[in-house]
Amino acid sequence: MRLLVLVSLVCVFAATSAFALDLQSARKNGAVVEQVTGYIKAAQPSAEVDALVADVNSKRKAEYERIAKEKGTSVEQVAAVAAQELLKKQ
């Protein structure tokens, strides 16, 4: 079940953003990097990159909170597990 939740998370986060710059493109061109915290960070800050980071991290936080509540664990623990999976996929 845990793996299914993680696979779902990865699929959600791999989806393109409403912004002109999507997460996959931003990763490929080095504009953003995954962190061990389960969130992304701007490696090449700009208005567009910063907006993408804020959007993705906000959505991740909401999903981490939902899963943590469902599983009776901490948001940080869910984020850490998701981070491991996201970092493996890079």
SULFENSUL-V675283 format. One record per backbone hydrogen bond with DSSP energy under -1.0 kcal/mol. CO is the residue of the C=O (numbers start at 1). NH is the residue of the N-H. E is the energy in kcal/mol with one decimal. If there is no record, write none. Layout:
BEGIN
[[CO & NH & E] [CO & NH & E]]
END
This chain:
BEGIN
[[1 & 5 & -2.3] [2 & 6 & -2.3] [3 & 7 & -2.8] [4 & 8 & -2.2] [5 & 9 & -2.2] [6 & 10 & -2.5] [7 & 11 & -2.2] [8 & 12 & -2.3] [9 & 13 & -2.6] [10 & 14 & -1.6] [22 & 26 & -2.6] [23 & 27 & -2.5] [24 & 28 & -2.5] [25 & 29 & -2.6] [26 & 31 & -1.8] [26 & 32 & -1.4] [27 & 30 & -1.2] [31 & 43 & -3.0] [31 & 44 & -1.9] [33 & 41 & -2.2] [35 & 38 & -1.7] [39 & 35 & -2.1] [41 & 33 & -2.3] [46 & 50 & -3.1] [47 & 51 & -2.0] [48 & 52 & -2.1] [49 & 53 & -2.8] [50 & 54 & -2.3] [51 & 55 & -2.4] [52 & 56 & -2.9] [53 & 57 & -2.7] [54 & 58 & -1.9] [55 & 59 & -2.2] [56 & 60 & -2.7] [57 & 61 & -2.6] [58 & 62 & -2.1] [59 & 63 & -2.1] [60 & 64 & -3.2] [61 & 65 & -2.6] [62 & 66 & -2.1] [63 & 67 & -2.5] [64 & 68 & -2.7] [65 & 69 & -2.3] [66 & 70 & -2.3] [67 & 71 & -2.7] [68 & 72 & -1.4] [68 & 73 & -2.2] [74 & 78 & -2.0] [75 & 79 & -2.8] [76 & 80 & -2.3] [77 & 81 & -2.0] [78 & 82 & -2.5] [79 & 83 & -2.6] [80 & 84 & -1.9] [81 & 85 & -1.8] [82 & 86 & -2.8] [83 & 87 & -2.9] [84 & 88 & -1.6] [85 & 89 & -1.2]]
END
